[in-house]
Structure formats: C-alpha cells, structure tokens
Amino acid sequence: MSSDFPRAEVQTLMLSLADDELMLGHRNSEWTGYAPILEEDIAFSNIAQDELGHSMLWYILYEQLAGKTPDEMAFEREWNEFTCCRFVTYPKGDFAYTVVRQYLFDEAEQVRLKAFANSSYVPIKEASVKILREEAYHLLHTKGLVERLGDATEESHRRMQTALDAAFPQSLGMFETLEGEEDLVTAGVFPGNKQLQAEWLKRIVPVLNGASLAAPVKDPDGACSIKVSPDLGGRKKKHTEDLKQLVDDLQAVYRTVPGAKW
Amino acid sequence: MKLDEETIWQELGKITDPEIPILSLVEMKILRSVSVSDEGVKVVLSPTFIGCPALDVMKNEIRSRLAALGCEHVTIETTFSPPWSTDMLDDEVKEKLRVFGIAPPPRTGEELVAVLSLPVACPFCNSSHTHLESAFGATLCKQMFYCDSCRQSFDRFKPI
C-alpha cells in the first residue's frame, strides 16, 4: 500500500457498510415467524442471514486495518458508537415498509457494489464482486414485490405509498457524506456518495413510478430534484432511541456471558 | 512428522458439507489450497454464500482432523479471488446433487439474472413443467420449486 493510502478513511467506510448490514439484517430477522406468508418469512429470514454475512465480511476488512474483531465491533460497542445510517435502524413496521426499505437498500447496494468493483483498494473490490452476485437474488425479489404490490389493490397501493412516504427521506441517509470522503474519492476507493445517490435515483424512480408509486423527486437527472429533506445523522453517530432498542436486543445474549465460547 | 500436501488434501477431502452431506469440501471446491511450510499448515477456503454458517463447522472439522494428524500450527484463510461460483462444480458433482434430489445449478457465466428465468428440470422425473415456489429456501444456497408433472416439491441449488 502506498503512503497516501487513506487508511483511516477506508476504515470509516468499511464500518459504515458493516453497521448498515448488521442493523438491517437484524431488523429483517424480526420477521422470522411473523411474516404475512410463509414464503416471505423464508425470504426475509434468508435475506437477513445474507446481510449478516455481508456485515461480517465488511467487519473483517475493517479488522485487517484496525485490528478489532467482528465480535468486538458488533457486540461490544454502545448503541451511540455505531455509524449505520438511521434508515436501517427503524422498526420493521408494516410489511409494506419492510418491502420498500429493503428494495431501496438493495438498489443502493447495486450502485455501491458496482462502483466498488472498480475500487483501487483490492479487498473492497474482491468482496464486492462476491456480494454483488448474492444481492442479485435480493433485488429480484424485492423489486418484484414493489412492482406487484404498488398497484395490486387499493389497500396494497395505499400501504406501499404510505411506506414510501416514510422511507424515502430516511433512505437518503444511506448516502450521507462520510468523514474524509473526499480522500476516498481522490484515492479511487469509491466515486463518492453524491454520485452513488444520483445513480440510485435513476434506478428507483422509474420502478416506483411504474408501480404507481410517487417518489418525491422531480427529475431524477436534475441536480436539485429531491423535494424532501434527508434524515441524516447516522454516519455521525446521532441516532434515535430505535437503535438503542435494537442494540439492546442484538447484544443481550453476548452481554449475558461476555467471552463465552459456543 | 511433517505431512505432505497430498496427504492433507486426502484427509480434508473426507469432510462433507454439513448442509449437503453427499458432497465433500473438495467436490464443492470450497477447499482452494493447502500449503505446508516450517511455520505449519495453511489452508485456504473459498466460501460459498458469505453468510453460510456451515463454514465455521467446516473450519472446526479441518482443525480437529489436522490435529489428529499431528499438525499443531494450522491457519485457515478465506479468499474471494476468484469468488466461489456454482460454475466451478464439475458435471459429476452436479449429477450427484440431482440424484440426491437437488436440481443442480445451470452455468451462469456473467449472466446470473438471465439464467434465473430459464426452466428448471425436476430432479425426480426430469420434467420441465416446474415452477418456482419460493425464491429462497431452507438454506442460503437453495430455493424451492414444485414439479407440476410428478407433483413433488424439490430444492434447487441456487446458481451463483
């Protein structure tokens, strides 16, 4: 690695990705045994397991630079030390909200991982190529649900639109600027969140509109096209009580007997 | 005693995938490389699905088998270069999956999504009158299909 490798900034990036996947994976796992139909119970349990696996991979990449293990990072931090976006921390809500959230997240993963596949930092590049193939299954599933539920019945439309109205401003938090992000862009680690968000909008708006769902976006290609203010703060560790509840739950077993071997 | 790599390949080839007990680590192409040096034995694995819990089971089994052979210093690494793909499975291995009742994965190349819309033959009666019952299955590597000819549900190994 050259001397101008932005080590600290790459750690920040790895941690933000790992924390996002961990929290969303946990929220999805809350559907195990509770989803509206068996197939969705299986789907969201599988997606949860995949996302937890992806979080571990990002934590391992973090460990290679920072020396802290995935267990330490997932189970020994306080809730206000995580750098996930707020979007992934909110309660699972109505099943429509879970579907919309997962769809918006899956599309963000597509643009992010495709950009990472050209990263100057080889471990990110290799991990992304692998994760991207698994993510194909998630996107196929959640996109299909959005397309079918968006205009299936009056009730399904209403619930999906309500979910989107809540989820959209939150979802912009996925692209909150990271500390030292310009150094990552300069070093060719990734193209930056602004660009990722623009590419993401180009993907989601036609799909949502095609499903009769209105996104608060004027023109996905325009510069100032978003009509709502984003729900930011997560990357700066400013969270709501929802994350405290989630982390209490997530760490309950680990904290009962710290260091236990299974 | 210093073991040679061939002996280790043979020993580790006895370990089966806990989720697909008819196939070994070697047949699954999970075992990528074995190297012996003065520092000990290094084993490199390529994970199938990243979140697959079977990987830890396999790592434990590798350690205990190598310990039984007298290897004290064992390091197990994972690699994603190149990423594990069902395209790595040999035809004989895919046939074993089919006989076991799991529809084998088709070749994907770069076109994973396109391959997912192709018909899937029933592993029991070979009919193509089947439909996807659930895009996800009992483990991360499988999805559920139903055969409309012999009216049997079956697992399909997800192409990846």
Interface residues (C-beta under 8 A of the other chain):
Chain A: L38 E39 I42 A43 S45 N46 I47 Q49 D50 E51 L52 G53 H54 M56 L57 E126 A127 V129 K130 I131 R133 E134 A136 Y137 L140 H141
Chain B: F49 I50 G51 C52 P53 F80 S81 P83 W84 S85 L112 V113 L116 E133 S134 A135 F136 G137 A138 L140 K158 I160
